[in-house]
Amino acid sequence: MFARITLLIVFFLSACAPKPVFYGVDITGADYAKGFVFQDQDGHPLKIESFKGSVVALFFGYTQCPDVCPTTMAEFKKIKDDLGVQSTKLQVLFVSVDPERDTPQVLKAYMNNFDASFIGYSPEVHDLEKIAQNFKIYYKKVIGTSNNSAAYTVDHSAGTYLFDTQGRIRLFIRYGMPREQIVKDVKSLMDEGG
């Protein structure tokens, strides 16, 4: 009898445990932003699940971006620094929306400018279209007024997806969200994973 009462108490306490409160947009259980198989800048095949045990921050951008992309990567470098000993449990992935110019070598050098652990991926154009649909991100090449066809920018979505330590999509971080709030969200996801 005592064992049953104890089990009931444990069940009710766990059912009443508060859900974590996030600063980012909670998209837990979303039917989009599913993982994908990709090759990192060194040619190693990876997928979101490859980083089980770590929180994954996934950002879409391009290396010649004048503002949003370098700002976001620099911010995630600071976030890693803020995490201290837990920094090894955050993996930053950068998917290029400009595969014509962002070769694996270019991406590797770009990632190393921020943090050697950051991973860049430059998909084939047809793969990028599928990934963009899957993640509901926007990107579009914008050609300037010069006659130089290589002189273009790329408009693109500016947020970051966070996956939990089990590889599940959990949060969408809007561009410009305060770093302290992102750090708290990352720590909350790490704490969930134990």
N, C-alpha and C positions, 0 to 999 in steps of 0.2 A: 504494500500500500504506500509506504513511504517513497519507494522508488518511482511509483506512478506520479505522485504529487511533485516530486523533484523534476521529473521529465516535463510535466505540464508547466511548471514555473519557468524552466529553461526555455521551453517552446514559446511561451507568451513574452518573456523578456526579449528573446531574439526577434520575434515578430514586431515588437514595439520599438526596436532599436532605431534611432533616428537615421534617416538617409543623409549622406553628406550634402552640405550646401556648397554649391560651386559658384564661382564668379563668371566662368565661361558659360556658354549655352549648352545645357545638358541635352545631348542627343542620344543618350543610352538607348539601345534597342532599335536605332534607325535602320531602315531597310535599304540604305545606300551607304556609300563610303566603305564598301567592303575592301578587304585587302587585295593585293595583287602581287604577282611574281615579277621581280625586276632584277636587273644587274646593277651592282654598285659601280663606282667609277674605276674600280680595279678589275671588273669583269666577273665578280663573284655573284652567283645567283642568290637572291634573298627574297623574303616576304615578311610581312608584318609579324607573323608568328615566329620568325627567326629571332626575335628580340624578347621572347617570353621572359618575364621577370623584370622588364624595363618598361617605363612609360615611353611611348613613341610620339614625337611631335612631327607631323607631316605638313610640309609647306610647299606650295606650288609657286614658282617664280622663274627668273632667268638671270644669268650672270651680268648682263649689261643693263640691268634695271638701275635707274639712277637714284631711287629712294627707298621704296617699300622693302625690297628684297634685302639690301645690305643692312637696313635698319632692323629688320626682323632677325636676320642671322646674328647681328651684333647683340641684339636683345637676348637671344637664346644662349649666346656665350655667357652673358652676365647672369642669366638664370642658372646655368650650370655652375658658375662660380658661387652663386647664392646658396646652392644646394650642398656645398661642401662635400662631405664624405659620401653623400647620396648621389653626387653628380654622375657616377658611373651607371646609375639606374635611369638615366634619361638619354634616349637616342633621338637625335635630330636627323630627319630625312628631308631632302630638298629635291623635288621633282621639277625638272626644267619644262617650261612651256615654250621653249625656243630651241628645239633639238637641232635645227639647222646650224646654229653657231655654238651651242653648248655641247661640245664633244666631251667624252669622258675625261680627257686630259685637262680641258678647260675647267670642268666641274671640280676635279680633284684640287687644282690650284686654288680655285675660288673657295672651296670648303676649308682648305688649310689656312686661308687668310683669317678664318674665324675660330675654328677648332678642328684639330686633326681627326677627332672622332665623328664629326658630321659626315653624313653620306649623301652624295649626289647621284641622281639618276637622270639620264637623258633618253627617254623612250623614242622608239620609231614614231613617225608622224601618225600612222594609223593606230598605234597603241595609245598614243597620247589622247586621241579622240575618244577612245573607249574609256580610258582612265578618267578623263574630264567628265564624261557622262556619269560614270559610276560615282564620282565624288561631288557631282553637281557644281563644278567650278567653271568659271568663265575665262576664256583667253582669246585674244584676237590680235593679229599682227596689224600694226598701224604704220603705214609707209609715209614718210615725211614729204616735204615739198621739193627736196633736191632730186636730181636725176639718178642718184646713187641708190640702187635697189638694196644694197647691203645696209643702208642707213635707215633702220626702222626701230620702233619700240614695240612692246607687247603689252596691251592692256590685259589685266588678269585679276582674278579674285585675290584678296589680300589676307584672308584669315588662315589659321592653322588648326588642323585636327589633332586631337590628343587621343591616343589609344591607351587603354589600361595595361597592366602587367600581364594580362591573359590574351592580349591582342584584340580586344573588343573596342569598337569605336565608342567614345564616351562624351567628348566635349568639342565644341567649336570655339576657338579663341579669336575674337575679333581683333583686327589690326588696331593698335593703339591702346589696348587694354593695359592698365598699369602692371608693371613687372611683378610687384609684390603679390598681386592677385593671381598671376599666372603661377608663381612659385607655390602659393598655397594650394592651388588646384593640382599641380603636379605632385606635391607632397600628399595630398588627400588620396590621389590615385595610387601612389606608392604604398601608403598605409593600408589601403584596402587589400593590396596584394600580399601584405605581410612581410 
